[in-house]
Amino acid sequence: MPQWLINFGNWLLGILKTMANTIFTMAKDVFFFAFEQIMILITFVLDGMGALFQGLDITQYLTMIPPGTAWVMQQIGLGQALTMIVSAITIRLFLQLVPFTRLGS
């Protein structure tokens, strides 16, 4: 077998390997770009929901409790905790409205 044919085959094999690696790298980049865009969208939505519930502070409505208890509730972050819980329940309810899912699951 002539040497130039073997060299040509090795050269063609090298090009095919390089093309396969490049296509694999491109596919990874597209996946990571899409994932990053989805995470940016989720961050934007969650920031908006945080601003929506920012004014919700349960301690301002509970004026009948003693001042010491109110101070402890404020120090442990009860208002922020309730905001997170309400946000999580709201997100869960919205996710349940996705087609082909049951409202009880």
Backbone as CSV, one residue per row, in Angstrom:
resi,resn,N_x,N_y,N_z,CA_x,CA_y,CA_z,C_x,C_y,C_z
1,MET,0.849,-1.170,0.000,0.000,0.000,0.000,0.899,1.238,0.000
2,PRO,0.596,2.205,-0.854,1.460,3.402,-0.941,1.389,4.234,0.346
3,GLN,2.513,4.843,0.658,2.623,5.640,1.886,1.729,6.877,1.837
4,TRP,1.566,7.467,0.656,0.742,8.667,0.566,-0.716,8.354,0.891
5,LEU,-1.206,7.137,0.596,-2.577,6.748,0.916,-2.747,6.561,2.425
6,ILE,-1.734,5.992,3.071,-1.772,5.840,4.534,-1.744,7.208,5.203
7,ASN,-0.888,8.107,4.711,-0.830,9.472,5.263,-2.153,10.203,5.066
8,PHE,-2.766,10.032,3.892,-4.050,10.672,3.620,-5.127,10.121,4.566
9,GLY,-5.124,8.824,4.802,-6.091,8.216,5.722,-5.907,8.717,7.148
10,ASN,-4.653,8.824,7.579,-4.387,9.362,8.919,-4.800,10.823,9.033
11,TRP,-4.544,11.594,7.978,-4.945,13.001,7.958,-6.470,13.114,8.016
12,LEU,-7.178,12.301,7.244,-8.641,12.320,7.229,-9.192,11.878,8.585
13,LEU,-8.582,10.877,9.202,-9.014,10.435,10.519,-8.814,11.532,11.556
14,GLY,-7.697,12.242,11.481,-7.452,13.363,12.397,-8.494,14.453,12.240
15,ILE,-8.857,14.752,10.988,-9.875,15.778,10.745,-11.213,15.332,11.307
16,LEU,-11.581,14.065,11.121,-12.856,13.565,11.638,-12.899,13.599,13.165
17,LYS,-11.780,13.266,13.810,-11.721,13.339,15.266,-11.871,14.783,15.740
18,THR,-11.200,15.695,15.066,-11.297,17.111,15.419,-12.715,17.622,15.215
19,MET,-13.359,17.217,14.127,-14.739,17.630,13.876,-15.682,17.085,14.944
20,ALA,-15.489,15.831,15.346,-16.342,15.239,16.379,-16.162,15.974,17.706
21,ASN,-14.924,16.288,18.073,-14.674,17.043,19.306,-15.284,18.430,19.239
22,THR,-15.184,19.073,18.076,-15.744,20.409,17.913,-17.263,20.383,18.017
23,ILE,-17.899,19.404,17.391,-19.365,19.302,17.467,-19.794,19.020,18.901
24,PHE,-19.070,18.152,19.598,-19.381,17.873,20.993,-19.237,19.130,21.845
25,THR,-18.188,19.895,21.635,-17.982,21.140,22.376,-19.079,22.146,22.062
26,MET,-19.473,22.243,20.810,-20.560,23.154,20.435,-21.874,22.750,21.103
27,ALA,-22.165,21.456,21.148,-23.394,20.991,21.786,-23.385,21.315,23.280
28,LYS,-22.225,21.128,23.929,-22.114,21.488,25.342,-22.334,22.974,25.535
29,ASP,-21.745,23.801,24.672,-21.896,25.242,24.787,-23.348,25.666,24.612
30,VAL,-24.047,25.071,23.670,-25.460,25.402,23.459,-26.271,25.013,24.688
31,PHE,-26.014,23.822,25.239,-26.726,23.382,26.439,-26.462,24.333,27.602
32,PHE,-25.201,24.677,27.826,-24.875,25.570,28.936,-25.454,26.960,28.722
33,PHE,-25.494,27.445,27.478,-26.103,28.743,27.204,-27.584,28.711,27.524
34,ALA,-28.287,27.666,27.081,-29.721,27.553,27.355,-29.968,27.447,28.863
35,PHE,-29.158,26.657,29.545,-29.296,26.508,30.997,-29.080,27.846,31.704
36,GLU,-28.076,28.595,31.257,-27.799,29.903,31.863,-28.951,30.870,31.641
37,GLN,-29.525,30.862,30.444,-30.647,31.755,30.164,-31.862,31.401,31.013
38,ILE,-32.102,30.110,31.214,-33.211,29.690,32.069,-32.968,30.130,33.508
39,MET,-31.742,30.004,33.984,-31.426,30.433,35.343,-31.560,31.950,35.500
40,ILE,-31.193,32.712,34.465,-31.369,34.169,34.507,-32.850,34.512,34.588
41,LEU,-33.674,33.816,33.808,-35.118,34.046,33.844,-35.688,33.706,35.214
42,ILE,-35.275,32.582,35.791,-35.766,32.195,37.118,-35.337,33.215,38.168
43,THR,-34.102,33.687,38.084,-33.624,34.708,39.020,-34.442,35.985,38.899
44,PHE,-34.748,36.379,37.658,-35.554,37.580,37.434,-36.950,37.414,38.047
45,VAL,-37.560,36.258,37.843,-38.903,36.015,38.385,-38.871,35.998,39.906
46,LEU,-37.886,35.324,40.478,-37.812,35.258,41.938,-37.496,36.609,42.556
47,ASP,-36.671,37.419,41.901,-36.429,38.775,42.401,-37.710,39.591,42.384
48,GLY,-38.494,39.425,41.338,-39.777,40.131,41.260,-40.734,39.672,42.343
49,MET,-40.745,38.373,42.634,-41.628,37.871,43.687,-41.168,38.351,45.055
50,GLY,-39.848,38.447,45.245,-39.342,38.965,46.518,-39.762,40.405,46.730
51,ALA,-39.715,41.193,45.672,-40.159,42.588,45.769,-41.661,42.662,45.989
52,LEU,-42.391,41.699,45.443,-43.840,41.682,45.603,-44.231,41.460,47.057
53,PHE,-43.513,40.572,47.744,-43.840,40.254,49.130,-42.972,40.998,50.137
54,GLN,-42.200,41.960,49.698,-41.298,42.662,50.595,-42.058,43.435,51.674
55,GLY,-43.196,43.966,51.336,-43.972,44.735,52.311,-44.749,43.872,53.283
56,LEU,-44.777,42.566,53.075,-45.508,41.679,53.954,-44.672,41.401,55.196
57,ASP,-45.046,42.034,56.289,-44.356,41.825,57.558,-45.415,41.562,58.610
58,ILE,-45.489,40.336,59.080,-46.572,39.923,59.968,-46.520,40.633,61.316
59,THR,-45.348,41.089,61.737,-45.236,41.695,63.063,-45.967,43.034,63.156
60,GLN,-46.157,43.728,62.047,-46.871,45.007,62.121,-48.362,44.813,62.363
61,TYR,-48.867,43.636,62.071,-50.284,43.364,62.284,-50.562,42.752,63.655
62,LEU,-49.561,42.319,64.325,-49.739,41.677,65.623,-49.397,42.657,66.745
63,THR,-50.264,43.612,66.966,-50.007,44.635,67.981,-50.419,44.194,69.376
64,MET,-51.101,43.072,69.487,-51.597,42.632,70.786,-50.561,41.807,71.555
65,ILE,-49.457,41.479,70.944,-48.457,40.675,71.651,-47.528,41.591,72.445
66,PRO,-46.921,41.065,73.483,-46.020,41.895,74.292,-44.807,42.369,73.484
67,PRO,-44.239,43.527,73.845,-43.103,44.061,73.093,-41.888,43.133,73.083
68,GLY,-41.643,42.418,74.161,-40.507,41.494,74.203,-40.669,40.357,73.205
69,THR,-41.875,39.847,73.102,-42.147,38.778,72.146,-42.024,39.293,70.718
70,ALA,-42.521,40.494,70.489,-42.417,41.091,69.154,-40.954,41.288,68.771
71,TRP,-40.130,41.691,69.715,-38.707,41.898,69.437,-38.041,40.567,69.062
72,VAL,-38.353,39.501,69.795,-37.778,38.185,69.500,-38.218,37.717,68.113
73,MET,-39.498,37.905,67.794,-40.009,37.496,66.479,-39.295,38.259,65.361
74,GLN,-39.034,39.520,65.604,-38.334,40.322,64.607,-36.876,39.886,64.483
75,GLN,-36.242,39.553,65.586,-34.844,39.156,65.551,-34.630,37.809,64.867
76,ILE,-35.591,36.900,65.006,-35.439,35.594,64.350,-35.892,35.634,62.898
77,GLY,-36.425,36.749,62.440,-36.789,36.911,61.038,-38.094,36.226,60.663
78,LEU,-39.079,36.332,61.515,-40.357,35.681,61.250,-41.012,36.243,59.988
79,GLY,-40.911,37.543,59.773,-41.505,38.148,58.580,-40.896,37.609,57.298
80,GLN,-39.571,37.499,57.256,-38.897,36.959,56.078,-39.231,35.488,55.888
81,ALA,-39.332,34.734,56.992,-39.654,33.310,56.889,-41.058,33.120,56.325
82,LEU,-42.003,33.910,56.791,-43.359,33.797,56.266,-43.415,34.212,54.803
83,THR,-42.617,35.195,54.430,-42.557,35.595,53.022,-42.054,34.448,52.163
84,MET,-41.017,33.754,52.624,-40.490,32.610,51.863,-41.518,31.489,51.762
85,ILE,-42.233,31.243,52.843,-43.237,30.173,52.827,-44.369,30.508,51.861
86,VAL,-44.865,31.732,51.911,-45.951,32.141,51.005,-45.469,32.102,49.564
87,SER,-44.242,32.529,49.316,-43.696,32.479,47.954,-43.586,31.041,47.470
88,ALA,-43.121,30.143,48.320,-42.989,28.739,47.929,-44.345,28.114,47.624
89,ILE,-45.336,28.421,48.435,-46.678,27.883,48.178,-47.233,28.443,46.876
90,THR,-47.017,29.731,46.626,-47.498,30.345,45.385,-46.819,29.726,44.171
91,ILE,-45.515,29.530,44.246,-44.786,28.910,43.133,-45.282,27.495,42.916
92,ARG,-45.516,26.756,43.988,-46.011,25.386,43.845,-47.375,25.380,43.175
93,LEU,-48.239,26.309,43.556,-49.565,26.360,42.928,-49.456,26.693,41.442
94,PHE,-48.572,27.606,41.093,-48.378,27.931,39.674,-47.812,26.742,38.905
95,LEU,-46.869,26.010,39.514,-46.295,24.855,38.844,-47.313,23.735,38.677
96,GLN,-48.290,23.664,39.563,-49.321,22.641,39.442,-50.247,22.909,38.262
97,LEU,-50.268,24.123,37.763,-51.128,24.462,36.632,-50.512,24.107,35.289
98,VAL,-49.297,23.559,35.303,-48.647,23.111,34.080,-49.461,21.949,33.520
99,PRO,-49.715,21.921,32.206,-50.535,20.847,31.645,-49.951,19.453,31.927
100,PHE,-50.834,18.497,31.998,-50.514,17.081,32.212,-49.995,16.786,33.619
101,THR,-50.264,17.668,34.566,-49.960,17.355,35.970,-51.249,17.472,36.755
102,ARG,-51.338,16.702,37.805,-52.535,16.753,38.636,-52.400,17.858,39.660
103,LEU,-53.533,18.455,40.059,-53.480,19.520,41.056,-53.233,18.979,42.465
104,GLY,-53.333,17.687,42.668,-53.125,17.145,44.000,-51.736,16.604,44.243
105,SER,-50.900,16.569,43.232,-49.584,15.945,43.417,-48.549,16.915,43.909
